Amino acid sequence: MARCGSEDDWAALRPREPAPSQCCGGGCRPCVYDAYEEALARWERARAARDTSLLAEKERQSNNSELNPDTFTAFSISSVEQLTEDTYQYKFELPGNSSLRLSLGQHIVLRGVVNGLEVQRAYTPISPGNAEGYFEVLIKIMQSGAFGGFYRTPSSHLRLGCSFSGFSVASLLPARRLERVGAAAVLPPPPAACGSSSTHVPPPWPRGPDDYLERRGCWGGPAVFGPLPAPLFLASAGPFSSVTSECYEAGLMSQYIKTWKKGDMVFWRGPFGGFPYRPNKYGELLMLASGTGLAPMLPILQSITENEEDETFVTLVGCFRSFGNIYLKPLLQELARYWNIRIFYVLSQESSLEKLPWSYQENTYTGRLNEDLMKTIISSCRRKPFVLICGSSAFNEDMSRYLKSAGLEENSCFVF
């Protein structure tokens, strides 16, 4: 029995609560916070017994070839392929002909360390769940300046610039103020401008350096927020209304991923989650995917097309910035040749379809996937659809609202 004396000694042995960056936000069981609670309970028992041997725990990192939800396992990168200017397809080697044996829609968690800070993020492999000898993931690399890497030191600050419906503002956000909370928030409109009939004036608040605005955002995982010091109003060009600010912890993880090269060992754990799909359970699946939200849709699509007895209709709507940003075009074109698969594209930054290849023009829309377009797509479905949604938190919320407006019940959709 190993004894530990003073309270200072025990305080030094107390488990450290995970930083928000260490939670991927994917609903994993166990989560890093579950592991922390277990370690804290073990520490409390050990302190009560004054016995440090009770602090022993099983190793949470492994070099074996088995993917495990409790421990991180190292896998070697076998290839890296750049798909767009900011998105890459990474292939990882599995020993022999082993398989991850993932169920449809399951994700795995990546662990990285940047400037001494551990970060974790969930990704859904795009390879079939029964692929032998390898698995592949699709990862978007956040560019510098996109809220990346501001969990460096307790005194780090992020310079944040926003436009509040005409008012351009900038401020410094102390990194230490970020905390783990619920969903994204919208800043409320301020009181009407005082002493002026013009709407083109800065709002009468914040009034002083001690006033704060609250900003929240989803980092592709846990939502975060921080009280924002009173901003400096740089210009006034229109009426103030509201703003949503979304940032991604992917920016910090991107610093780690940018260092990857063939042969590197990367640690993963899982699998978690999943979509409980059964062949012919639904008459039609309507898949709404934004950007890399395409990832969980692909294994489901491939499962349907590879099963001759599965007659489920599928309508996939992929939302991208431009034609050049569409991922995996050859694979998507191949899937679209199946009799029961339709694929539409919605390109937010394309103004015309004339320059697109003719084979894409008929099934591509410009602009954004809005309520009217959603109703058009739903009305074209061959059977009553069950909807799958995957994208940013804002995208998921918009799609859920459009579906409700179109008359679909809440139990008729699944959000990854």
C-alpha positions in Angstrom: 0.0 0.0 0.0 1.5 3.3 -1.1 0.8 6.2 1.3 0.5 9.9 0.5 0.8 12.4 3.3 -0.2 16.0 3.0 -3.3 17.6 1.4 -0.9 19.4 -1.0 0.4 16.0 -2.2 -3.2 14.9 -2.8 -4.1 18.1 -4.5 -1.2 17.6 -6.9 -2.6 14.1 -7.8 -6.1 15.3 -8.4 -7.2 14.6 -12.0 -7.3 17.7 -14.2 -10.7 18.4 -15.8 -10.5 18.2 -19.6 -10.4 21.4 -21.7 -13.4 22.0 -24.0 -11.0 21.2 -26.9 -10.7 17.6 -25.7 -14.3 16.8 -26.2 -15.3 16.1 -29.8 -19.0 16.8 -29.2 -20.0 13.6 -31.0 -21.9 12.0 -28.1 -19.2 9.4 -27.5 -19.6 6.8 -24.8 -17.2 7.0 -23.0 -16.6 10.7 -23.4 -13.4 12.3 -22.1 -15.6 13.8 -19.4 -16.8 10.3 -18.5 -13.2 9.3 -18.1 -12.5 12.4 -16.0 -15.5 11.6 -13.7 -14.2 8.0 -13.3 -10.7 9.3 -12.5 -12.0 11.9 -10.1 -14.1 9.2 -8.2 -11.0 7.0 -8.1 -8.9 9.9 -6.7 -11.6 10.6 -4.0 -11.6 7.0 -2.9 -7.8 6.9 -2.8 -7.6 10.1 -0.8 -10.2 8.8 1.7 -8.1 5.6 2.1 -4.9 7.6 2.0 -3.7 5.0 -0.5 -2.1 6.1 -3.8 -2.2 2.6 -5.3 -5.9 3.0 -5.8 -5.2 5.6 -8.4 -4.0 3.0 -10.9 -6.0 2.8 -14.1 -5.8 1.0 -17.4 -3.8 2.5 -20.2 -5.8 4.7 -22.5 -3.5 4.6 -25.4 -2.5 1.5 -27.3 -0.3 0.4 -30.3 -2.3 -2.7 -31.1 -4.4 -2.9 -34.3 -7.8 -3.1 -32.6 -10.0 0.0 -32.7 -11.4 0.5 -29.2 -13.9 3.0 -27.7 -11.9 3.2 -24.5 -8.4 3.6 -25.7 -6.6 5.4 -28.5 -5.1 3.1 -31.1 -2.3 4.1 -33.5 -2.9 3.7 -37.3 -0.5 4.6 -40.1 -1.3 7.0 -42.9 -0.9 5.1 -46.2 -1.9 8.0 -48.6 -3.0 11.6 -48.7 -5.0 13.0 -51.6 -6.0 16.6 -51.9 -9.6 16.9 -53.2 -10.1 20.7 -53.1 -8.1 23.7 -51.9 -9.0 22.9 -48.3 -10.2 19.3 -48.2 -8.2 16.1 -48.1 -8.9 12.4 -48.2 -6.7 10.4 -45.8 -6.2 6.7 -46.1 -5.1 4.7 -43.0 -3.6 1.2 -43.1 -5.2 -1.7 -41.1 -2.9 -4.7 -40.5 -3.6 -7.7 -42.8 -7.1 -7.8 -44.1 -8.7 -6.6 -40.9 -11.7 -4.2 -40.9 -13.0 -1.5 -38.6 -16.4 -3.3 -38.7 -18.3 0.0 -38.5 -22.1 0.1 -38.5 -23.6 2.7 -40.9 -23.1 6.3 -39.8 -20.7 5.5 -37.0 -17.9 8.0 -36.3 -14.4 7.6 -34.7 -12.5 10.2 -32.6 -9.1 11.6 -33.6 -6.7 12.9 -30.9 -4.1 15.5 -31.6 -1.8 17.7 -29.6 -1.0 21.3 -30.6 1.2 23.5 -28.5 0.8 21.1 -25.6 -3.0 21.2 -25.8 -4.8 18.0 -26.5 -7.7 18.3 -28.9 -10.2 15.6 -30.1 -12.6 15.6 -33.0 -15.1 13.2 -34.5 -14.9 12.0 -38.1 -17.1 9.6 -40.0 -15.0 7.3 -42.3 -16.2 7.5 -45.9 -14.9 4.0 -46.7 -17.4 1.1 -46.4 -17.7 -0.2 -42.9 -16.5 -3.7 -44.0 -13.5 -2.4 -46.0 -10.6 -4.7 -45.5 -7.0 -3.5 -44.8 -7.8 0.3 -44.7 -10.2 3.0 -43.8 -10.5 6.6 -45.2 -11.6 9.9 -43.8 -12.5 13.2 -45.4 -11.1 16.2 -43.5 -11.5 19.9 -44.2 -8.5 22.0 -43.2 -9.5 25.3 -41.7 -7.3 28.1 -43.1 -5.4 30.4 -41.0 -7.5 33.3 -39.7 -10.6 31.1 -39.5 -10.7 31.1 -35.7 -7.9 28.6 -35.7 -5.6 27.9 -32.8 -6.6 30.4 -30.2 -6.4 28.0 -27.2 -2.7 28.6 -27.0 -2.1 30.1 -23.6 -4.4 31.5 -20.9 -3.5 35.1 -22.0 -4.0 34.4 -25.7 -6.5 36.7 -27.5 -8.5 36.3 -30.7 -9.2 39.3 -32.8 -12.8 39.0 -33.8 -14.4 41.0 -36.6 -18.1 40.9 -37.3 -20.7 42.8 -39.3 -23.9 43.5 -37.4 -26.2 44.1 -40.4 -24.1 47.1 -41.4 -22.1 47.8 -38.3 -18.5 46.5 -38.6 -17.0 45.7 -35.2 -13.8 44.2 -34.0 -12.7 43.1 -30.5 -10.3 40.9 -28.7 -11.6 37.7 -27.2 -9.6 36.3 -24.3 -9.1 32.6 -24.9 -9.4 31.8 -21.3 -13.1 32.9 -21.3 -14.2 30.2 -23.7 -16.3 27.6 -21.9 -18.2 24.5 -22.8 -22.0 25.1 -23.1 -25.1 24.3 -25.2 -26.1 25.8 -28.5 -25.3 28.8 -30.7 -26.9 32.0 -29.6 -28.1 35.1 -31.5 -27.3 38.5 -30.1 -30.6 40.4 -29.4 -31.2 43.7 -31.1 -30.4 46.7 -28.9 -32.9 49.4 -27.8 -33.9 51.9 -30.5 -31.2 54.5 -31.1 -31.7 57.5 -28.7 -31.7 61.1 -29.8 -31.9 60.4 -33.5 -34.5 59.5 -36.1 -31.9 57.9 -38.3 -31.5 54.2 -38.3 -27.9 54.6 -39.6 -26.3 55.2 -36.2 -24.4 52.9 -33.9 -26.5 51.3 -31.2 -26.3 53.0 -27.7 -24.5 50.0 -26.2 -22.1 48.7 -25.1 -21.6 51.8 -23.0 -18.2 51.1 -21.4 -15.2 48.8 -21.3 -16.9 46.7 -18.6 -19.9 45.9 -20.8 -20.0 42.6 -22.6 -21.6 40.9 -25.5 -22.1 37.2 -25.5 -20.9 35.2 -28.5 -21.5 31.5 -29.0 -20.4 29.1 -31.7 -20.2 25.4 -32.5 -16.7 24.1 -33.2 -17.8 21.2 -35.2 -18.3 19.5 -31.9 -19.0 21.1 -28.5 -20.5 24.6 -28.5 -18.4 27.3 -26.9 -19.1 30.8 -25.7 -17.3 33.7 -24.2 -18.3 37.1 -23.0 -17.0 39.6 -25.5 -15.4 42.8 -24.3 -17.2 45.9 -25.4 -16.5 46.1 -29.2 -15.1 49.0 -31.0 -17.5 50.2 -33.6 -15.5 50.9 -36.7 -18.3 52.0 -39.1 -22.0 52.4 -39.3 -23.7 51.7 -42.6 -27.1 50.2 -41.8 -29.5 49.3 -39.0 -28.3 47.0 -36.2 -30.2 43.7 -35.9 -28.7 40.3 -34.9 -25.7 38.1 -35.6 -24.8 34.5 -35.2 -21.1 33.8 -34.8 -19.9 30.3 -35.6 -16.4 29.1 -35.2 -14.8 25.7 -35.4 -12.4 23.9 -33.1 -11.4 22.3 -36.4 -9.1 25.4 -36.8 -6.9 24.1 -33.9 -7.1 20.5 -35.0 -6.1 21.7 -38.5 -2.8 22.8 -37.2 -2.1 19.2 -36.2 -3.5 17.6 -39.3 -1.4 19.9 -41.6 1.7 18.2 -40.2 0.6 14.7 -41.4 2.5 12.9 -44.0 2.6 9.3 -45.3 3.8 6.9 -42.7 2.8 9.0 -39.7 1.0 7.3 -36.8 -2.3 8.8 -35.8 -4.4 7.9 -32.8 -8.1 7.1 -33.1 -10.7 5.6 -30.8 -14.3 4.4 -31.4 -16.6 3.6 -32.9 -19.5 5.7 -31.6 -23.0 6.6 -32.7 -24.5 5.4 -36.0 -27.7 5.4 -37.9 -29.9 2.3 -37.3 -30.6 1.5 -41.0 -32.2 -1.7 -42.2 -32.7 -2.5 -45.9 -36.2 -1.4 -47.2 -37.1 0.1 -43.8 -37.8 3.4 -45.5 -39.5 4.0 -48.8 -37.1 6.9 -49.6 -34.1 8.5 -47.9 -33.6 12.2 -48.4 -30.0 13.1 -47.5 -29.2 16.7 -46.9 -25.4 17.2 -46.6 -23.3 20.4 -46.4 -19.6 20.1 -47.3 -17.9 17.3 -45.4 -21.4 16.4 -44.0 -21.3 14.2 -47.1 -19.1 11.7 -45.1 -21.8 9.7 -43.2 -24.1 9.6 -46.2 -21.6 7.7 -48.4 -21.4 4.4 -46.5 -25.2 4.3 -46.4 -25.5 5.0 -50.2 -22.9 2.3 -50.9 -24.7 -0.2 -48.7 -27.9 0.4 -50.6 -26.4 0.1 -54.0 -24.4 -3.0 -53.1 -27.5 -4.8 -51.9 -29.6 -6.0 -54.8 -32.6 -6.7 -52.5 -32.6 -3.2 -51.1 -35.0 -1.1 -53.2 -34.9 2.1 -51.1 -35.0 5.3 -53.1 -32.4 7.9 -52.2 -32.3 11.6 -53.0 -29.0 13.2 -52.0 -28.7 17.0 -51.8 -25.1 18.1 -51.5 -24.5 21.8 -50.6 -21.2 23.2 -51.6 -19.7 26.7 -52.3 -18.9 26.1 -55.9 -18.6 23.3 -58.5 -14.9 23.0 -57.8 -15.6 22.4 -54.1 -17.7 19.3 -54.8 -15.9 16.3 -53.3 -15.5 12.9 -54.8 -17.2 13.7 -58.1 -16.4 10.4 -59.8 -17.8 8.4 -56.9 -21.0 10.5 -56.8 -21.5 10.3 -60.6 -21.1 6.5 -60.4 -23.7 6.3 -57.6 -26.1 8.5 -59.5 -26.2 5.9 -62.3 -28.2 3.5 -60.1 -31.9 3.4 -60.8 -32.9 4.3 -57.3 -30.4 7.1 -56.6 -30.8 10.8 -57.4 -28.1 13.4 -56.6 -28.7 17.2 -56.6 -26.1 19.9 -56.0 -26.8 23.3 -54.5 -23.9 25.8 -55.1 -24.0 28.9 -53.0 -21.3 30.9 -54.8 -22.1 30.0 -58.4 -24.2 32.6 -60.2 -24.8 30.6 -63.4 -24.9 27.0 -64.6 -23.7 27.8 -68.1 -20.0 27.0 -67.3 -20.8 23.7 -65.6 -20.4 20.4 -67.5 -23.8 19.6 -69.2 -24.1 16.4 -67.2 -24.4 18.6 -64.0 -26.6 21.4 -65.2 -29.9 19.6 -65.0 -29.5 18.5 -61.4 -27.7 21.6 -60.0 -29.1 24.7 -58.3 -27.4 28.0 -57.6 -27.8 29.9 -54.3 -28.7 28.3 -51.1 -30.9 25.5 -50.0 -33.9 27.5 -48.8 -37.4 26.7 -47.7 -38.9 27.0 -51.2 -36.2 24.7 -52.8 -36.7 22.3 -50.0 -40.4 22.0 -50.7 -39.7 21.5 -54.4 -37.3 18.7 -53.7 -39.6 17.0 -51.2 -42.5 17.2 -53.6 -40.3 15.4 -56.2 -39.6 12.5 -53.9 -41.1 9.3 -55.2 -42.2 8.2 -51.7 -42.6 9.9 -48.4 -39.0 10.5 -47.3 -37.1 9.9 -44.1 -34.5 12.7 -43.9 -30.8 12.5 -42.9 -29.1 15.8 -42.1 -25.4 16.5 -41.6 -23.6 19.8 -41.7 -22.8 22.7 -39.4 -25.1 23.5 -36.5 -26.6 26.4 -38.4 -27.2 24.2 -41.4 -28.8 21.5 -39.3 -31.1 24.0 -37.6 -32.1 25.6 -40.9 -32.9 22.2 -42.5 -35.0 21.1 -39.5 -37.0 24.3 -39.7 -37.6 23.9 -43.5 -38.7 20.3 -43.1 -41.1 21.3 -40.4 -42.5 24.0 -42.6 -42.9 21.4 -45.4 -45.0 19.3 -43.1 -42.5 16.6 -42.1 -42.8 15.3 -38.5 -39.8 15.4 -36.2 -39.7 11.6 -36.1 -39.1 11.6 -39.8 -35.5 12.9 -39.7 -32.1 12.0 -38.2 -29.3 14.5 -37.5 -25.8 13.2 -37.5 
